[in-house]
């Protein structure tokens, strides 16, 4: 029995189209399956929790949607027994699929799920905020500052215009808007409860399990999703125009080290800011925060690749 959790509204309806193709193939093959279609934020997490809570038998759960959908599914897993995750990417960003080199074709991804030849044990992250009272799992990245503000804008546009497609270039356009509006903040980073690094002009900090975020921006070129560590990108500049080469380099996949952009590796990290800034996990808003604590949980997700 295969269990599919589907976000039909992912990428302006691309999730539903991908699922229809996959379901047609499942029926053609006579595969036994159950499908759970989400209607609102949190449904994918709830479905995953209901499927895995107390279940000690081997279970395969496949997410159909974007990074937020697969992140929600991972967020709901109870790990009571052996759980294997599959993924059919159908989002606008698809940074997890990009990192794992998964096909853009739903049928090809489905074939991997039905006849798996390779698995990876993946790390996931936990972002804590609100005085440590709120905790969210994430599969790809979390962040605070300008990158999170773009995610907030995208969510607002989707809420106003249901079904709208927001691809990589829409991320870029909204990113330019946030670049114009952005104001830096003073704060400090604490790595593994030991190393403290202070910054006067922070624009954003991103915490990575995987290399990409925002639909293909390469902010953590060396990130290894199975090493039990976070890659932490801090972008800080005293002149806003100097952010442009950093962002363009990330968009074009450059691994160059730009002035005003620092990369760290650790198992857990804290960022403390003088004022609140937007925060996100896997592109999903977690409001405006001053303090964010992020840690890596090593090799917990068994993923079909």
C-alpha positions in Angstrom: 0.0 0.0 0.0 1.3 3.4 -1.0 0.1 6.6 0.6 0.2 9.9 -1.4 -0.3 13.3 0.1 -1.1 15.8 -2.6 -1.2 19.6 -2.7 -3.5 20.1 -5.7 -2.9 23.9 -5.6 0.9 23.7 -5.8 2.3 26.0 -8.4 -1.0 27.2 -9.7 -2.6 23.8 -10.1 0.5 21.9 -11.2 0.2 19.6 -8.2 -3.2 18.4 -9.3 -2.0 17.8 -12.9 1.0 15.9 -11.7 -1.2 13.8 -9.4 -3.7 13.0 -12.2 -0.9 11.7 -14.4 0.5 9.6 -11.5 -2.9 8.3 -10.5 -3.6 7.2 -14.1 -0.3 5.2 -14.1 -1.2 3.7 -10.7 -4.5 2.5 -12.0 -2.9 1.1 -15.1 -0.5 -0.9 -13.1 -3.2 -2.0 -10.6 -1.2 -0.6 -7.6 -3.0 -0.4 -4.3 -2.8 3.2 -2.9 -4.5 5.8 -0.8 -4.6 9.5 -1.8 -5.0 12.5 0.6 -5.6 15.9 -1.0 -4.8 19.0 1.1 -7.2 21.9 1.2 -5.3 24.3 3.5 -1.9 24.8 5.2 -1.3 22.1 7.8 -3.3 19.4 6.1 -0.2 17.6 4.8 1.3 17.5 8.3 -1.9 16.3 9.8 -2.2 13.5 7.2 1.4 12.4 7.8 0.9 12.4 11.6 -2.3 10.3 11.3 -0.6 7.8 9.1 2.5 7.3 11.2 1.3 7.8 14.8 1.7 4.4 16.5 2.3 2.6 13.2 5.1 0.1 13.6 4.8 -1.5 10.1 6.9 -0.3 7.1 5.2 2.6 5.5 5.8 4.5 2.2 4.5 8.0 2.0 4.9 10.1 -1.1 4.4 13.9 -1.3 3.1 15.5 -4.4 3.7 19.3 -4.4 6.4 21.8 -3.7 9.1 22.2 -1.0 6.5 23.4 1.5 4.4 20.3 0.9 7.2 17.8 1.4 8.4 19.8 4.4 4.9 19.6 5.9 4.8 15.8 5.4 8.2 15.5 7.1 6.9 17.7 9.9 4.1 15.3 10.6 6.1 12.0 10.7 5.9 10.2 14.0 8.8 7.8 13.3 7.0 5.1 15.3 8.1 2.5 12.7 10.1 2.3 9.4 8.9 5.1 7.2 10.1 5.7 3.6 9.4 9.0 1.8 9.0 9.5 -1.9 8.6 12.8 -3.7 6.9 13.9 -6.9 8.0 17.6 -7.3 5.2 19.9 -8.5 6.0 23.2 -7.0 7.3 26.5 -8.2 10.7 26.4 -6.4 11.5 22.6 -6.2 14.8 23.2 -4.4 14.7 19.8 -2.8 14.2 18.1 -6.1 17.0 20.2 -7.6 19.3 19.1 -4.8 18.4 15.4 -5.1 18.5 15.5 -8.9 14.9 14.2 -9.1 13.2 14.3 -12.5 10.7 17.0 -13.4 8.5 14.3 -14.9 5.8 12.9 -12.5 5.7 9.5 -14.1 9.5 9.1 -13.9 9.4 10.0 -10.2 6.5 7.6 -9.6 8.4 4.8 -11.2 11.2 5.4 -8.7 8.7 5.2 -5.9 7.2 2.0 -7.1 10.5 0.4 -8.1 13.1 2.1 -5.9 16.8 1.4 -6.6 18.4 3.9 -4.3 17.7 5.6 -1.0 19.3 8.4 1.0 19.2 9.0 4.7 18.5 12.8 4.9 18.9 15.3 7.6 16.1 17.7 8.5 16.2 20.9 10.4 14.2 22.2 13.4 13.5 25.9 13.7 12.5 27.2 17.1 11.1 30.7 17.7 8.6 32.6 19.8 10.8 32.2 22.9 11.4 28.6 21.9 7.7 27.8 22.3 7.2 27.1 18.6 9.1 24.4 16.7 8.9 23.6 13.0 10.7 21.0 11.0 12.1 21.9 7.6 13.6 19.8 4.8 15.4 22.5 2.7 16.1 25.7 4.5 15.0 28.2 7.1 15.8 31.9 7.3 15.3 35.3 8.7 15.4 38.7 6.9 15.1 39.6 3.3 14.8 36.1 1.9 12.0 35.4 4.3 10.3 38.7 3.3 10.2 37.4 -0.3 8.5 34.2 1.0 5.9 36.3 2.9 5.2 38.3 -0.2 4.7 35.2 -2.3 2.3 33.8 0.3 0.3 37.1 0.3 0.1 37.0 -3.5 -1.1 33.4 -3.5 -3.8 34.2 -0.9 -5.1 37.1 -2.9 -4.9 35.3 -6.3 -5.7 31.7 -5.9 -4.2 29.4 -8.5 -1.6 31.9 -9.7 1.7 30.4 -10.8 4.8 31.8 -9.2 8.0 30.6 -10.8 11.7 31.4 -10.5 11.4 34.8 -12.2 8.5 35.8 -9.9 10.8 35.1 -7.0 13.4 37.4 -8.6 10.9 40.2 -9.2 9.7 40.0 -5.6 13.3 39.8 -4.5 14.1 43.1 -6.3 11.2 44.7 -4.5 12.4 43.5 -1.1 15.9 44.6 -2.0 14.6 48.2 -2.5 12.6 48.1 0.8 15.1 46.2 2.9 16.7 47.8 5.9 19.7 46.0 7.7 19.7 45.2 11.3 22.4 44.7 14.0 22.7 41.3 15.6 24.9 38.3 16.4 25.1 34.6 15.4 25.9 31.9 17.9 27.3 28.7 16.5 27.2 25.4 18.4 26.7 27.4 21.6 30.4 28.4 21.4 31.3 30.8 18.6 29.7 34.3 18.6 30.0 36.4 15.5 28.6 40.0 15.5 27.3 41.9 12.5 26.2 45.5 12.1 24.3 45.3 8.8 22.5 42.0 8.5 20.1 41.7 5.5 19.4 38.0 5.9 20.6 34.8 7.4 19.7 31.4 5.9 20.1 28.0 7.4 20.5 25.2 4.9 20.1 21.4 4.9 20.3 21.6 1.0 22.2 23.9 -1.2 19.4 25.9 -2.8 16.4 28.0 -1.8 14.0 30.4 -3.5 13.7 28.5 -6.7 17.4 27.9 -7.5 19.4 30.5 -5.6 22.7 28.7 -4.6 23.4 30.1 -1.1 25.1 27.0 0.3 27.2 25.4 -2.5 28.7 22.7 -0.2 25.7 21.7 1.8 25.5 17.9 2.3 22.0 16.8 3.4 23.4 13.7 5.1 26.3 15.1 7.1 24.4 16.1 10.2 25.4 19.8 9.8 23.8 23.1 8.8 25.3 25.5 6.3 24.6 29.0 7.5 24.7 32.0 5.1 25.0 35.5 6.5 24.6 38.4 4.1 25.6 41.7 5.6 26.6 44.9 3.8 26.9 48.6 4.8 25.9 49.6 1.2 22.7 48.0 -0.3 24.0 48.1 -3.9 26.8 45.7 -2.9 24.1 43.0 -2.4 23.4 42.8 -6.1 26.6 40.8 -7.0 25.8 38.4 -4.1 22.3 37.8 -5.2 23.1 37.6 -8.9 25.9 35.2 -8.2 23.6 32.9 -6.2 20.9 33.1 -9.0 23.5 32.1 -11.6 24.9 29.3 -9.4 28.3 30.9 -8.7 30.4 29.4 -5.9 32.5 32.6 -5.5 32.9 34.1 -2.1 31.7 37.7 -2.3 32.5 40.4 0.2 29.7 40.8 2.7 28.6 37.2 2.5 29.8 34.7 5.0 29.3 30.9 5.2 29.5 28.8 8.3 29.0 25.1 9.2 27.6 23.9 12.5 25.2 21.5 14.1 23.0 24.2 15.6 22.9 28.0 15.4 21.1 30.9 17.0 20.5 34.4 15.5 19.6 37.3 17.7 18.6 40.6 16.2 17.9 44.1 17.6 14.5 44.2 15.9 12.0 41.8 14.3 12.4 40.6 10.8 10.3 38.1 8.7 11.2 34.5 9.2 10.4 31.3 7.2 10.9 27.5 7.1 10.8 25.8 3.7 9.3 29.0 2.3 6.4 29.0 4.8 6.0 32.1 7.0 6.6 31.9 10.7 5.8 35.6 11.3 8.3 38.2 12.4 11.0 37.3 14.8 14.0 38.7 16.6 15.4 35.4 17.7 15.7 32.1 15.8 17.3 28.9 17.0 18.0 26.2 14.3 19.4 22.7 14.7 20.1 19.8 12.4 18.6 16.3 13.1 21.0 13.8 11.4 20.0 11.1 8.9 16.4 10.7 10.0 14.4 10.8 6.7 14.7 7.8 4.5 14.1 9.1 1.0 13.7 7.3 -2.3 16.0 8.9 -4.9 
